[in-house]
Amino acid sequence: MKEINTNINVIGGGLIGLACAFSLLELGYKVTILEKKTKHNPKKNNSDKRTIAISEGTKQFLDQIGIWKYLIQHTEPIKNIKIIDRSPINILDFDNYRRNSNLGYIIKNRKIIDIFYQKLSKYNNLKIFNNINIQDITNNGSKVITGTNNYKIISDINIAADGKNSFVRKYLKTSFKYKTYNKKALVLTFSHSLSHNKTAYEFFFDNGPFAILPMQKDNNKNMSSIVWTNDNDYLDELLKLDEQKIIFELNKVVEPYIGRITNVYDKQLFPISAHINDKFYFKRNIYVGDSAHTVHPIAGQGWNLGMRDVKKLFNLAQKYKHLGIEIGSNMFCKEYHDSRYFDAFRLYQITDKLDGLFKNKNFFIYSTRMIGLNFIQKNKKVKNLISDFAMGI
């Protein structure tokens, strides 16, 4: 079996893994990426119409590492966010005009992945291995050895970026807290008759939130995406209907704000759950993104939380390189964990409690919630604090 020596071994070639690799290559480290799927092919990626919401904080980091200038032309800025609880009279409006910046940006998954792979191809200190099945992970004290079906990767550190069903987490028996919500999220993109005016909407209904996110025009069509959380059976049955009946149901929410839906694309269902690892590291292995934590999608912050992991990893690697200390040491891994765990645990709890609060049908809770929304709507200072937290700045 061929041995490959590297500084950093990234396990997982999804968005978080690619961002990790790109940022660390910028620091001059030798990096490998292990990906279980076949080699990336942009032409085969065209059918993926899912979107990513990029917060202002994530945008600033992507700008710092030199990738944002390639992404910006493919994004749609979010200038306003409207949160509506059951009725249009219960509304919160957010904007970021005071900072002369946007609240966030929407980009297609496939576009950001294509650009990352395109830019990564220019690095001589990177090797990407596809069709990889990991067989074992061992540690000899000074190195971590990842055995695969074709190679033995010897590295200073492993970065587990292999998603919420992380093989690394299972293999290393890292314990974690887990919660299932017994609901699913319907994710789809669609064209519609009126302009969205760069506005995102989130509606709170009895069975879960319904978010509308503005996208760039496609062939001069107004485009947006939906993330709709609802009961498993309801969404399963909805997708069995023909497209016009699905559009009829969606228009009940959408039409007053961005006009009638004309076409629906790329419908997908995902089970809603959340988890957080008890530790974000184990013997020269660290967890980033969904391998470390997932949160309820109520705030649309899951990917940005993962990008905050990547930013901290980048900053630590930069510091340790300057000090001449290897990045796989227990001190490095523990410092990463200590700096990231509270932020992740806080969002894990906040999103869980928000879901419970907005689903609660108790009249007293509902009335209190309305008073709270009205107070926030009228208090600019509180609104600014909430928007800054959501933007990750």
C-alpha positions, 0 to 999 in steps of 0.5 A: 500500500502506497504511503503518502506523507502530509501535514494536514489530512482533510477527510471529506470533500464537501463545502466545509472540507474544501474551505478547510483545505483552501484556507490551510493551503494559503498558509503553506501546509501540505494538504490531502483531501480524502473523498468517498465520491468520484472525482468532481465533475462540474458538468454533472453538478448542474442538476443540484439547485440547492442553496447556501446562506452565507452570513456577513461574518462568513463572507468576511472570512472568505474575503480574508482567504482570497476566495470571495472575489470569485464567489461574489458575482454568483451571489444574491445579497439579502438586504432585508429579513422579515420574520412573521409569526402566524399573522402579517401583523406580528412582524420583525423587520431587519436590515443592515443599512447602518453598517452599509452592508448586507445581512447575508448572501445566497449562492447555489451549492454547485457554484461554490463547490465548482469554484473551490475545486477550480481554485484548489487545482492550482496548488502544488501542495495539495493532493485529492484522493477520490473513491476512498474508503477509510479502513482504520485510523491509528496514532503513533504519538507523533503522527496520525495514520489513516488507512484506506482502500488504496493509500496510507495517509501519514499526517500531523493532524486529521480534520474530520469534515465528513458530515453529520454521519461522520465515519471518523466520529463512529470509528473513534467512538466520540460520544455526542448528544443527539436530538430528533425533532420527528419532522422533515424539511422540504428544500426546493427552488422555484421561479415566481412572478414578482421580484423578491427585492433581495428580501428573505422571509421566515414564517412561523407556523404551528408545525414549524418555520417556512423560509423563503430565500432570494436567489439570483435570476436564472434566464431572466426568471425571478428565483427563490428557494424554500426551506419548510419544516413540517410533519413527516407524514404531511411532507411525504404526502405533499410530494406525492401530489402533481406539481400544480397541487404542490404549487397551490399549497406553496402559493398560500404562503408565497403569493402575497409577498413575491407573487405566484410560483411559476415552476418548482425545481429540485425538491428534496426532503431531509429529516430534522435532527441536531447533535453536538459532540462531547469533544471536538478532538481526539488524539490528532483528530479534530472535528469541523462542521457537521461532523462536530455539530448540527443545529435545527435549521430555524435560524439558517446558521448551520453552515455558517457555524461550521465556517466559524470552525474553519476560521478558528482552525485557520487562525490557530494554524497561522499562530502555531506556524508563526511560533514554530509549533506543530499543529497536531499537538494535544495543545493545539487540538485542545485549544481548538476545542476550547475556542469552538465548543461554547459557540456551537453548544450555545447555538445548539441550545438557542435553535432548539429553544426557539423551535419550542417557543415558536411552536408553542400554541399556549395562549399565554405563551403566544401573547407573551411572544407577541409582546416580545416581537413588538418590543424588539420591532420598536427597539433599534438597539435590540434589533441591531444586537440580534442582527449582528449575532445572526451575521456572526460579527 
